[in-house]
Amino acid sequence: MAHKAGTSDADNGLAHATNDIGLISLPGGRKLAIAVFITGSTAGDATREGMIARMAQAAYESAVAASRKWPLPSTQVLSYFQA
């Protein structure tokens, strides 16, 4: 995984921006690009970073599950698009 995170200062307990963008390697060599931006949050740094981590994990798990369905055998691809 490669990523670049960023966090703004907080004013009166309000974090204006916490963000992370990254490329996640999937099984089979494919890459998943993800960007998460959290704005106007009163949650602490660890909570915001944990939210980003959970979103990245959910995106990874969803992409892995979807990749198990593809590629379909050529006969199934044809019937898929004819439906």
C-alpha positions in Angstrom: 0.0 0.0 0.0 1.2 3.5 -0.8 -0.6 6.5 0.7 -0.4 10.2 1.5 -2.2 11.5 4.6 -3.0 15.1 5.6 -4.5 16.8 8.6 -5.3 20.4 9.2 -5.1 22.2 12.5 -8.1 22.2 14.9 -9.8 25.4 16.0 -11.8 25.2 19.2 -11.9 21.4 19.0 -13.1 21.4 15.3 -10.8 19.6 12.9 -11.3 21.2 9.5 -9.8 18.3 7.4 -8.4 14.9 7.9 -7.7 13.0 4.7 -5.8 10.1 3.2 -5.4 8.9 -0.4 -3.8 5.6 -1.4 -3.3 2.7 -3.7 -4.0 -0.7 -2.2 -2.6 -3.8 -3.9 -5.3 -6.5 -4.5 -4.8 -10.2 -5.0 -3.9 -10.8 -8.7 -1.9 -7.6 -9.0 -4.7 -5.2 -9.5 -4.7 -1.8 -7.6 -7.5 -0.1 -5.7 -7.4 3.7 -5.5 -9.2 5.2 -2.5 -9.5 8.8 -1.2 -11.2 9.7 2.1 -11.8 13.2 3.3 -13.3 14.0 6.7 -14.3 17.6 7.3 -15.7 19.5 10.2 -15.2 16.8 12.8 -15.0 17.2 16.6 -13.7 13.6 17.0 -10.1 13.2 18.1 -7.2 12.3 15.8 -7.2 8.6 16.6 -11.0 8.4 16.0 -10.7 10.1 12.6 -7.8 8.0 11.5 -9.6 4.9 12.7 -12.6 5.8 10.5 -10.3 6.2 7.5 -8.7 2.8 8.2 -12.2 1.1 8.5 -13.3 2.6 5.2 -10.1 1.4 3.5 -10.6 -2.1 4.9 -14.2 -2.1 3.8 -13.2 -1.0 0.3 -10.5 -3.7 0.1 -12.8 -6.4 1.3 -15.5 -5.4 -1.2 -12.9 -5.3 -4.1 -11.6 -8.7 -3.2 -15.1 -10.2 -3.0 -16.0 -8.6 -6.4 -12.7 -9.9 -8.0 -13.7 -13.5 -7.1 -16.7 -13.1 -9.5 -14.5 -11.8 -12.4 -13.3 -12.7 -14.9 -16.2 -14.9 -15.8 -15.7 -17.7 -18.3 -16.4 -16.4 -21.8 -19.7 -18.2 -22.0 -20.9 -16.6 -18.8 -19.7 -13.1 -20.0 -21.8 -13.4 -23.1 -24.9 -14.5 -21.2 -24.3 -11.8 -18.5 -24.5 -9.0 -21.1 -27.5 -10.6 -23.0 -29.6 -10.6 -19.9 
